[in-house]
Amino acid sequence: MHPSLPSVPGPMQHLLDVSGLPPPEPLERVLDALADLPSGDSLKVRLPLEPVLLYPMLRSMGMRWEHSQRADASVELLIWEEPPG
């Protein structure tokens, strides 16, 4: 069992599974999905490994995230936009 990620308040949570893709496709797909993410929505992503290169990019984009490590070493990442203020 793995801990489930919390839900983030907002209109919709979008799902993206890039766990079967070779690098750098998971990173590219996540960034593409975030570029199209409607304001207020969140993105839940399943990745093959911990996306350490993604975290500084998310920070510079004003995004917040929580992650959960799964038993198979994959990672679930929940990403949402930092509310203004």
HELIX and SHEET records of a PDB file:
HELIX    1   1 GLU A   25  ALA A   35  1                                  11    
HELIX    2   2 LEU A   54  SER A   60  1                                   7    
SHEET    1   A 4 GLN A  13  ASP A  17  0                                        
SHEET    2   A 4 SER A  42  LEU A  47  1                                        
SHEET    3   A 4 VAL A  75  GLU A  81 -1                                        
SHEET    4   A 4 MET A  63  GLN A  69 -1                                        
END                                                                             
